Amino acid sequence: MSRSGSSKRSAKPSKPSYILDDQIGFILRQVWQRHAVIFGREIGINVTSTQWAALSKLAETGPCSQNLLGRLTSMDVATIKGVIDRLTARGLTETCRDPDDGRRLLVSLTRLGQQMAEKAAPNAAVITKETLAPLDANERETLMALLSKLR
């Protein structure tokens, strides 16, 4: 082997300009995956995280338009429609005409939906607590403040 060939092999490669492990999107996806596992294990009812968001927001706000519910839960029009269709098919939500604007439908929880939201709410609090468990109280507060700034 020639000297030039061996010197090329022993040279250290330069550091790549993009390191995946250092990227916020990659880190957030890993954190989300961990959170999703905790959610699936702890929620205690048969719902997806987007269905839970709709149920819990309706329990919090009361009846509202599907459009507003989508905005409040950060879901686009197609996603919130699918979520509400599935929840309605399961008897957890229902729609009725808005008495103030007959063109608008209001989405609300059924009695069963309200019961399910009440049953799962303590579990949802446990999910948040377990997701944030590796952090101390100050770190949790800081993380939530910083993430809120990024919304």
N, C-alpha and C positions, 0 to 999 in steps of 0.2 A: 504494500500500500504506500502511496506517496505521502510525503509529509503534509502537503496541503489538504489531502483527504482526511487525515487524522485530526488536524487542527480545526477543521470545520465541524467535526463531530463533538469536539470537546468545548466548543464555544457555547456559552449559555444563550438560550433563546431569549429574545427581548420579551418583556411583559406585555401581554395583549392589552390593547387600548380599552377593551370592554370585558369586564369580569362579571359574569351573570350573578354570582353570589353577592355582589355588592349593589345590586340594582333594587330599587324600592318595589317595583312591580313583582319581582321574583320573591322577595321577602314577604310582601303582603299576601301573595298567593300561597306561600307555605304556611303562614299564620292562618289564613282562611281555611286551608285544608285541615289543619289541626282543630280549629274552631268547629268546622263541619262535622268532624268525627265526634267531638264532645256533644254538639247539638243532637246528632242522631242517637247517641247513647242516652242522653239525659232528658230530652223534651217530654217524654212520657205519653205523647199522643202521636197519632199517625198523620203528621203534616210535614211538608217541606219548610225550609227556612223562609221562602217567600210567602207561603200560605200562613205561616206563623206571623210574619210581619203584618199581613192584612188583618188577621184575626185580632192581634194585639192592638193595632192602631184603631180598629173599629171599637174595641172595648174601651180604649182611651178617649176617643173623640165622639163616639156615637155615630148615627147615620150620616153619610156624606155621599157625594157623587163619586162614581167610579173614577172619573178624571182626577178629582181632588185626592182620592185615596191613592191613586198611582203616584201623584206628586209627593204626597206625605211619606210614601214608602220607597221612593226613588225607583219606581218601576215604569217602564214605557207603556204606552197604550195597549199594545198587543199582549205584553206580559201580564198586566193587571187584569185584563179581560179574561185571559186563560185561568188565572188564579181564582178570580171570582166565579167563573163558570164551574170550576172544579169544586170550590167550596159550596156553591149553591146546589150542585148535584149531590153532595153529601149531606145536605140539609143544615149546613152551618151558617150560611148567609142567605139573604133574600133581597129582592129589589121591589121597590114601589115607586110610584110617581111622586115627584116633589110637589107638595101642595102649593108652593110659591111659584113653581115653574113647571107646568105640565110636560114640557119637552124633556125634562131632566129626570133621570132615574136615580133614586137614592139607594145605596147599599147599606144594609144593616145586618147585625148578627141575629140569628134566630135564638130561641131559648137554649137549644143544644149548643150553638156556637158560643154563646155567652158562658155556658157551663164549662165548655172545653177550654176557653180562654182563661177562665178563673182557675181551672185545674192545672193548667200548664204554666201559669205565670210564676209560681215559686220555682219551678224547674228551670225556667228561662233565666231567672236571677242566678241560679246555681251555675248555669252554663257560662254566663258572663264572669262569675267569680272564678270558675275553674280555668277559663281561657286566660284570665289575667293573673292566675296564681303564681307564675314565676316572678312576678314583679312585687316590690314592696308598695306600701300605700302611696308614697310620694311619686314613685315611678308610674303607678297606675293613673294617678291624677295628671301627671305630665303627659303621658301617652295619649290619654283621652283629649286633653287640651290641644295637643299638636295635631292629632288626627282630625279633630273638629275644624282646625284652621285649614286643612287640606280638602275639606268637602267642597 
